[in-house]
Amino acid sequence: MGAGLLWFGWFGFNGGSGLVAGNLASLACLTTNTAGASAALGWMLLETWQRGNPTAVGVATGAVAGLVAITPAAGYVSPLAAVLIGFAAAIVCSSALQLKNHWRLDDSLDVLPVHGVAGLLGTLLTGVFALKSLNPAGADGLLAGQPGQLWIQLKAAGFTILFVAVGTTVILQLIRLVMPLRVNDIQEQQGLDINAHGEEAYNTEFTG
C-alpha cells in the first residue's frame, strides 16, 4: 500500500514539478512509471536468482529505487533509457543493501542504500542518457556525443555528498546537545512504540 501511494505521488513529483501540463510533463510521467516498473521487475528477478523466489517487500523496494533513480532524469531521457536506469537501480541498490547488511550499518529504513545510492546513480546516468531533442532546455549526454555533461553531473553528485555529510554531522551534533541520539539496548529490543509513546503500534497477539 505504501509503495503504491509513493508510486502514484511520484507522478505529481516528477510530472508536475514544471507546473505545466504538456509534452514534457507527459514524458516525465512516462519515464517515471517505466523506471519504477523496470526496477521492480529487476529486483524481483534478482531475488528469484539469489533466494529462489521474489518477495513483496523486495518488489516494493525495487520500485522505490527506480522512482528515485529516474527523478533527476525524468524530463531529459527517453523511455528506453528509463528502462535501463530502472534496471541499473535495482542491481546497484540491491548490492548496496546487501553491503549495508554485511557491514551492519544502522539504517533501519534502508535510506542510504536505496534513496541515497539510487539518487546518485540517477544523477550520473542523466549525464549519460540525456537528449536535448527531448528537452531543449536540457543538454545532450555522453551517448549523444557530449561527455562534458557527465562530468557536470559527477561534480554535482560530489558536491551533494559533501554537503550532506557536513550538514548531517552538524545536525547530529546539535541534537546530541539536547538529547541522546539513540535509546539503550533494552529499549531498542522492546521497541520505541512502548518506550517513546507508551503504546504498541501492532497487536501481535492472536486468539482463537
Summary of the structure (lengths in Angstrom):
residues: 208
radius of gyration: 19.8
end to end distance: 27.9
largest distance: 67.6
contacts: 639
relative contact order: 0.09
helix: 72%
strand: 0%
